[in-house]
Amino acid sequence: MSPDDKNETRAAAMPVPPPLRNDCFALPAGVEWTPVDDALALLRERLHPVCGVETVPLSDALGRVLAEDVIAARSNPPRANAAVDGYGFAGPAGEGAQVMPLLDGRAAAGGDFTGTVPEGHALRILTGAALPEGVDTVVLEEDVTVQAGHIAFHGPLKQRANARRAGEDVVAGDVALHAARRITPADLALLAAVGIGEVPVRTVLRVGVLSTGDELTEPGSDAGAGQIYDANRPMLLALLERMGHAPVDLGRVGDDRDALRAALDDGAAQVDAILTSGGASAGDEDHVSALLTEAGAMQQWRIAVKPGRPLALGLWQGKPVFGLPGNPVAAMVCTLIFARPALALLAGMGWVEPQAFDIPAAFEKRKKPGRREYLRARMRDGQAEPFASEGSGRISGLSWAEGLVELPDGELHVRRGDPVRFIPWGGFGI
């Protein structure tokens, strides 16, 4: 069988995830305003991986998502070995001066010492060398005097000092890495050490980004009096890349329903999910919502969040569509809070929570009940410092900030020094 035939056979044998149901975004009857936690719980419950599985060489695995647990093929370390340069013998060594005959030769990493070290004798041994038969303890060379074919040092020294046990890190047959993990450079070192040359991974989630609106024009072009530059598309494409997905630029379309339908058709043929910005509400020119409704797979989530507006969710030709607000600040916040964990599920990574920290507030704020609020903020002198304006039109605040302060749904009076939840951009994996 040729290599191509083998690859085709392997690909045919790989499992294919089931499609999403048309009702996966449906809210319970009677729900009008959806709390953030309820919206996240619904996404977590109803989405599942849509990416297939393939096997790739270890050299191509960085950033990929493990599809299965990886079992160690070999223990690490495979054999007991020396942790330092020194002299090996059968321990322990008692109190006071210790003198031992020194054998000829040495044990070095990569070369076996074939002899046996008799009890009461010592052998020169280097870091990483497998412990020869008769050796379980190593004394540091700095603590040893060598003279007339003997070594001398002061005890006591515990048995197995300065020696690594076989498999003390990972034992062959144990799980080295669990499924759903996005592979890091450190993971590559671990997998290589336990004898793994190739790994089963999810295919990379391809996510399209589509901007809508007659008012948009390309950055750097000559903008008319009624036009604004498309800030969302470059931001969203970059966010997706940082999240480990494959971003696909689907361009921008004006407020033309037929053109938008064609763009969604084209996008659905290329990607696993689509992010749109603009046109996600219920107005005359909100064509994203209208088309998803026309397709019979539209849900508009009125989420109690600031900044943000209704989040349109639906399926287009079986591909999930996340209709984000057109405002760049709201679009980024909604992407990080809602789309990020949802896309991670689709990609096979499981549900990902942002890493957050409670730090003192460097501000005072009274908050009304009813909505969860996210403030652009940064940390200075160990405190959360908010951007000067909460206006969602101030895009510069996203660049100024180093993360978000999350204020809970209920009524709140934050005073200086009170603990607040700060989520740095790194906590979102970006």
PLY file of the C-alpha trace (Angstrom):
ply
format ascii 1.0
element vertex 430
property float x
property float y
property float z
element edge 429
property int vertex1
property int vertex2
end_header
0.00 0.00 0.00
1.39 3.41 -0.98
1.84 6.23 1.58
-1.05 8.14 -0.04
-3.32 5.10 0.24
-2.35 4.70 3.90
-3.15 8.37 4.58
-6.53 8.04 2.88
-7.33 4.91 4.87
-6.30 6.61 8.12
-8.38 9.70 7.30
-11.41 7.54 6.47
-11.12 5.83 9.84
-11.03 9.06 11.86
-14.25 9.94 13.73
-16.37 12.81 12.41
-18.19 14.89 15.04
-21.99 15.13 14.67
-23.46 18.38 13.34
-24.95 20.95 15.70
-28.73 20.86 16.17
-30.83 23.68 14.76
-32.13 24.43 18.26
-28.73 24.55 19.96
-29.06 28.29 20.66
-32.76 28.29 21.65
-33.53 30.02 24.94
-36.11 28.69 27.41
-39.65 29.99 26.87
-40.37 33.33 28.48
-36.75 34.46 28.75
-36.27 38.14 27.83
-33.02 39.35 29.40
-30.45 36.62 29.85
-27.91 36.91 32.71
-24.31 36.38 31.63
-23.91 33.19 33.65
-27.08 31.69 32.15
-25.92 32.52 28.63
-22.54 30.90 29.28
-24.19 27.82 30.82
-26.40 27.38 27.74
-23.43 27.62 25.40
-21.49 25.13 27.51
-24.38 22.68 27.60
-25.36 22.75 23.95
-22.15 23.04 21.96
-19.73 20.23 21.21
-16.58 19.73 19.09
-17.12 20.07 15.36
-13.49 19.47 14.34
-12.31 16.10 13.09
-9.19 14.21 14.17
-5.86 13.75 12.44
-2.44 12.45 13.45
0.52 14.80 13.05
4.26 14.53 13.74
5.43 16.01 17.01
7.22 18.75 15.08
3.87 19.98 13.74
1.90 19.69 17.00
2.56 23.07 18.63
-0.70 24.88 19.32
-2.85 21.93 18.26
-5.56 20.45 20.49
-5.10 16.87 21.66
-7.97 14.66 20.52
-7.12 11.81 22.91
-5.11 11.15 26.04
-1.45 10.55 25.17
0.03 7.49 26.88
3.73 7.50 27.71
5.57 4.96 25.56
8.61 5.13 27.81
9.33 6.16 31.38
11.04 9.45 32.10
13.76 8.98 33.07
13.96 5.53 31.51
16.63 4.41 33.99
17.90 5.61 37.35
20.58 8.23 36.70
22.91 10.72 38.33
21.58 14.20 39.05
25.08 15.71 39.45
28.69 15.20 38.51
30.35 13.22 41.26
31.13 9.73 42.49
28.66 6.87 42.78
28.49 4.08 45.30
26.00 2.01 47.30
24.66 4.29 50.04
24.08 5.45 52.62
27.26 6.95 54.00
27.63 7.31 57.74
28.84 10.15 59.94
32.35 11.49 59.69
35.15 10.86 57.20
34.45 8.32 54.47
37.20 6.80 52.31
36.53 4.45 49.37
38.68 2.84 46.66
38.02 4.44 43.24
37.45 2.09 40.29
38.99 2.77 36.91
36.70 4.19 34.25
33.57 6.31 34.52
29.85 6.34 33.76
28.70 9.11 31.38
25.38 10.02 29.78
24.86 8.04 26.59
27.48 5.43 27.41
26.89 2.43 29.65
29.43 1.39 32.21
29.29 -2.37 31.78
30.87 -3.41 35.06
29.55 -3.69 38.59
30.63 -1.42 41.43
31.49 -3.59 44.44
30.15 -2.60 47.84
32.42 -0.07 49.54
33.85 1.13 46.21
33.15 4.26 44.18
33.02 5.15 40.48
33.36 8.48 38.71
29.89 9.38 37.32
28.60 12.35 35.31
25.22 14.08 35.27
22.59 12.08 33.40
24.57 8.85 33.36
22.61 5.68 34.12
23.49 4.34 37.55
25.64 1.20 37.11
24.86 -1.95 39.00
25.98 -1.46 42.60
25.35 2.32 42.61
22.34 4.08 44.09
23.90 7.20 45.66
26.08 10.01 44.32
28.28 12.43 46.24
29.00 15.81 44.61
32.48 16.17 43.18
32.89 19.48 45.06
32.63 17.56 48.34
35.26 14.95 47.40
39.04 14.72 47.60
40.64 12.28 45.12
44.09 10.93 45.93
46.07 7.69 45.50
43.16 5.86 43.82
40.72 6.69 46.62
38.02 9.25 47.32
37.39 10.89 50.67
34.41 12.95 51.84
32.50 13.78 55.00
29.19 12.06 55.77
26.44 11.62 56.45
24.85 11.11 53.02
21.40 9.58 52.58
20.85 6.60 50.33
19.78 7.68 46.80
21.10 11.22 47.36
21.71 13.11 44.09
20.16 10.28 42.07
16.97 10.20 40.04
14.72 7.15 40.16
13.58 5.51 36.94
10.13 6.86 36.06
10.09 9.41 38.89
8.64 11.95 36.43
6.39 9.79 34.23
5.98 6.00 34.15
5.49 4.16 30.85
1.78 3.44 30.38
0.64 6.48 32.36
-1.21 9.41 30.80
1.40 12.00 29.83
-1.11 14.61 28.60
-4.88 14.61 28.68
-7.21 15.16 25.74
-8.48 18.70 24.99
-5.16 20.31 25.92
-3.67 22.87 23.55
-0.07 21.77 23.11
2.61 24.13 24.43
6.38 24.17 23.87
6.80 22.55 27.31
4.38 19.79 26.25
6.56 19.05 23.23
9.51 18.43 25.55
7.44 16.08 27.72
6.04 14.14 24.76
9.48 13.75 23.23
10.92 12.54 26.55
8.33 9.77 26.85
8.91 8.50 23.34
6.01 10.07 21.44
6.74 10.85 17.80
3.24 11.71 16.60
0.00 12.73 18.28
-3.75 12.63 17.51
-5.05 16.18 17.32
-8.19 18.00 16.32
-8.21 19.66 12.95
-7.81 23.41 13.40
-11.09 25.28 13.84
-11.51 27.63 10.90
-13.41 30.77 11.87
-14.56 33.33 9.35
-14.87 37.05 10.11
-17.37 39.15 8.19
-18.09 42.86 8.66
-21.39 44.40 7.61
-22.61 47.93 7.01
-22.77 50.56 4.27
-20.83 52.97 6.48
-17.68 50.85 6.52
-14.61 51.33 4.37
-11.17 49.77 4.38
-8.50 51.22 6.70
-6.13 53.48 4.79
-8.62 54.30 2.05
-10.16 57.72 1.41
-13.20 57.72 3.69
-16.25 59.75 2.80
-17.98 62.10 5.24
-20.47 59.41 6.26
-18.02 56.53 6.41
-15.95 54.94 9.15
-13.05 52.55 8.92
-13.67 48.87 9.58
-11.95 48.40 12.96
-13.63 45.13 13.88
-12.31 42.84 11.19
-8.56 43.24 11.87
-9.24 43.03 15.62
-11.34 39.87 15.41
-8.98 38.13 12.98
-6.08 38.82 15.34
-8.04 37.62 18.38
-8.85 34.34 16.65
-5.21 33.77 15.77
-4.17 34.40 19.37
-6.81 31.88 20.50
-5.22 29.20 18.34
-7.85 29.04 15.60
-7.39 29.57 11.88
-8.90 32.99 11.03
-10.44 33.41 7.59
-11.10 36.91 6.29
-14.55 36.92 4.66
-14.33 40.63 3.90
-17.13 43.11 4.36
-20.51 43.62 2.76
-22.86 46.58 2.73
-26.44 46.63 3.88
-27.58 44.42 1.03
-29.39 41.23 1.99
-28.56 39.34 -1.20
-24.87 40.25 -0.96
-24.83 39.17 2.69
-26.54 35.90 1.84
-23.90 35.21 -0.80
-21.10 36.08 1.66
-22.53 33.74 4.29
-22.90 30.98 1.69
-19.30 31.46 0.64
-18.11 31.56 4.23
-20.03 28.46 5.31
-18.33 26.51 2.53
-14.89 27.45 3.89
-15.13 27.55 7.68
-16.45 25.82 10.80
-17.89 28.96 12.42
-18.50 32.60 11.52
-18.19 35.84 13.48
-20.11 38.79 12.04
-20.11 42.33 13.36
-23.00 44.72 12.86
-26.53 43.95 11.75
-27.24 41.72 14.73
-30.17 43.61 16.24
-33.76 43.88 14.99
-33.76 47.06 12.92
-34.55 47.53 9.23
-30.87 47.27 8.26
-29.98 44.43 10.63
-29.67 41.88 7.85
-27.63 39.30 9.79
-30.56 38.77 12.16
-33.05 38.80 9.32
-31.21 36.17 7.27
-30.67 33.86 10.25
-34.37 34.18 11.03
-35.19 33.43 7.41
-33.03 30.31 7.61
-35.04 29.12 10.61
-32.04 28.98 12.92
-31.90 32.37 14.62
-31.92 33.24 18.29
-31.39 36.75 19.59
-30.00 36.74 23.09
-30.71 39.94 24.97
-27.83 39.54 27.39
-27.68 41.67 30.51
-24.15 42.90 29.87
-22.41 46.25 29.45
-20.92 47.01 26.99
-22.99 44.97 24.61
-26.24 44.67 22.75
-28.27 41.66 21.67
-26.04 38.82 20.55
-27.42 37.07 17.46
-26.75 33.34 17.42
-27.75 30.89 14.73
-26.75 28.32 12.15
-26.07 28.99 8.49
-25.84 25.82 6.43
-25.06 23.98 9.65
-22.25 26.35 10.67
-22.64 28.39 13.89
-22.82 32.14 13.41
-22.07 34.58 16.22
-23.59 37.96 15.37
-21.55 40.48 17.36
-22.36 44.13 17.98
-20.91 46.60 15.51
-19.29 48.74 18.19
-15.64 47.58 18.46
-15.54 47.80 22.26
-18.71 45.73 22.62
-17.57 43.39 19.85
-14.30 42.65 21.65
-15.93 42.18 25.05
-18.61 39.87 23.65
-15.97 37.91 21.75
-13.88 37.36 24.87
-16.76 36.60 27.22
-19.05 34.56 24.96
-17.43 33.59 21.65
-14.06 32.56 23.12
-15.34 29.72 25.33
-17.87 28.67 22.70
-15.21 28.46 19.98
-12.94 26.53 22.36
-15.70 23.94 22.76
-16.16 23.72 19.00
-12.38 23.28 18.61
-12.27 20.39 21.09
-10.55 22.27 23.93
-13.48 22.01 26.29
-14.88 24.97 28.17
-12.22 27.55 29.00
-12.61 29.95 31.91
-10.56 33.15 31.91
-7.89 33.37 34.58
-8.76 36.23 36.93
-7.37 37.85 40.08
-8.91 39.79 42.94
-6.97 43.02 43.38
-7.76 46.32 45.13
-9.71 48.93 43.18
-8.01 52.24 42.43
-11.42 53.82 41.82
-14.87 54.39 43.26
-18.04 53.50 41.37
-21.73 53.00 42.08
-23.38 50.38 39.90
-27.09 49.76 39.39
-28.47 46.21 39.50
-29.48 44.25 36.42
-26.41 44.02 34.21
-22.89 42.66 34.48
-20.35 45.31 33.59
-16.87 45.06 32.13
-14.54 48.02 32.58
-11.41 48.46 30.49
-8.64 48.55 33.05
-4.98 48.00 33.76
-2.99 47.13 36.87
-0.72 49.76 38.42
0.98 49.38 41.81
-1.07 46.25 42.40
-4.39 48.03 41.90
-7.02 48.03 39.16
-7.05 51.36 37.37
-10.03 51.89 35.00
-10.02 53.80 31.72
-11.09 57.41 32.09
-14.35 56.91 30.18
-16.84 54.06 30.12
-18.12 55.18 26.72
-18.16 52.19 24.39
-17.18 54.40 21.46
-13.74 55.05 22.96
-11.72 52.40 21.07
-8.50 53.86 22.45
-9.50 52.39 25.81
-9.01 48.88 24.44
-5.46 49.72 23.46
-4.81 51.53 26.75
-6.16 48.68 28.85
-4.37 45.53 29.95
-7.57 43.63 30.71
-11.09 43.94 32.08
-12.56 44.51 35.52
-15.71 42.41 35.90
-18.44 43.84 38.12
-21.20 41.39 39.16
-24.87 41.61 38.15
-26.27 43.09 41.36
-26.19 46.57 42.82
-22.70 47.51 43.92
-20.75 50.34 45.45
-17.04 49.92 44.81
-14.78 51.98 47.04
-11.05 52.48 46.69
-9.26 49.48 48.10
-12.21 47.11 47.70
-11.32 43.85 45.93
-12.47 43.64 42.29
-12.10 40.85 39.75
-9.43 41.72 37.18
-9.05 39.59 34.05
-5.80 40.45 32.22
-5.70 39.98 28.47
-3.37 37.03 29.15
-6.14 35.49 31.24
-8.15 35.24 28.02
-5.18 33.66 26.24
-4.54 36.71 24.06
0 1
1 2
2 3
3 4
4 5
5 6
6 7
7 8
8 9
9 10
10 11
11 12
12 13
13 14
14 15
15 16
16 17
17 18
18 19
19 20
20 21
21 22
22 23
23 24
24 25
25 26
26 27
27 28
28 29
29 30
30 31
31 32
32 33
33 34
34 35
35 36
36 37
37 38
38 39
39 40
40 41
41 42
42 43
43 44
44 45
45 46
46 47
47 48
48 49
49 50
50 51
51 52
52 53
53 54
54 55
55 56
56 57
57 58
58 59
59 60
60 61
61 62
62 63
63 64
64 65
65 66
66 67
67 68
68 69
69 70
70 71
71 72
72 73
73 74
74 75
75 76
76 77
77 78
78 79
79 80
80 81
81 82
82 83
83 84
84 85
85 86
86 87
87 88
88 89
89 90
90 91
91 92
92 93
93 94
94 95
95 96
96 97
97 98
98 99
99 100
100 101
101 102
102 103
103 104
104 105
105 106
106 107
107 108
108 109
109 110
110 111
111 112
112 113
113 114
114 115
115 116
116 117
117 118
118 119
119 120
120 121
121 122
122 123
123 124
124 125
125 126
126 127
127 128
128 129
129 130
130 131
131 132
132 133
133 134
134 135
135 136
136 137
137 138
138 139
139 140
140 141
141 142
142 143
143 144
144 145
145 146
146 147
147 148
148 149
149 150
150 151
151 152
152 153
153 154
154 155
155 156
156 157
157 158
158 159
159 160
160 161
161 162
162 163
163 164
164 165
165 166
166 167
167 168
168 169
169 170
170 171
171 172
172 173
173 174
174 175
175 176
176 177
177 178
178 179
179 180
180 181
181 182
182 183
183 184
184 185
185 186
186 187
187 188
188 189
189 190
190 191
191 192
192 193
193 194
194 195
195 196
196 197
197 198
198 199
199 200
200 201
201 202
202 203
203 204
204 205
205 206
206 207
207 208
208 209
209 210
210 211
211 212
212 213
213 214
214 215
215 216
216 217
217 218
218 219
219 220
220 221
221 222
222 223
223 224
224 225
225 226
226 227
227 228
228 229
229 230
230 231
231 232
232 233
233 234
234 235
235 236
236 237
237 238
238 239
239 240
240 241
241 242
242 243
243 244
244 245
245 246
246 247
247 248
248 249
249 250
250 251
251 252
252 253
253 254
254 255
255 256
256 257
257 258
258 259
259 260
260 261
261 262
262 263
263 264
264 265
265 266
266 267
267 268
268 269
269 270
270 271
271 272
272 273
273 274
274 275
275 276
276 277
277 278
278 279
279 280
280 281
281 282
282 283
283 284
284 285
285 286
286 287
287 288
288 289
289 290
290 291
291 292
292 293
293 294
294 295
295 296
296 297
297 298
298 299
299 300
300 301
301 302
302 303
303 304
304 305
305 306
306 307
307 308
308 309
309 310
310 311
311 312
312 313
313 314
314 315
315 316
316 317
317 318
318 319
319 320
320 321
321 322
322 323
323 324
324 325
325 326
326 327
327 328
328 329
329 330
330 331
331 332
332 333
333 334
334 335
335 336
336 337
337 338
338 339
339 340
340 341
341 342
342 343
343 344
344 345
345 346
346 347
347 348
348 349
349 350
350 351
351 352
352 353
353 354
354 355
355 356
356 357
357 358
358 359
359 360
360 361
361 362
362 363
363 364
364 365
365 366
366 367
367 368
368 369
369 370
370 371
371 372
372 373
373 374
374 375
375 376
376 377
377 378
378 379
379 380
380 381
381 382
382 383
383 384
384 385
385 386
386 387
387 388
388 389
389 390
390 391
391 392
392 393
393 394
394 395
395 396
396 397
397 398
398 399
399 400
400 401
401 402
402 403
403 404
404 405
405 406
406 407
407 408
408 409
409 410
410 411
411 412
412 413
413 414
414 415
415 416
416 417
417 418
418 419
419 420
420 421
421 422
422 423
423 424
424 425
425 426
426 427
427 428
428 429
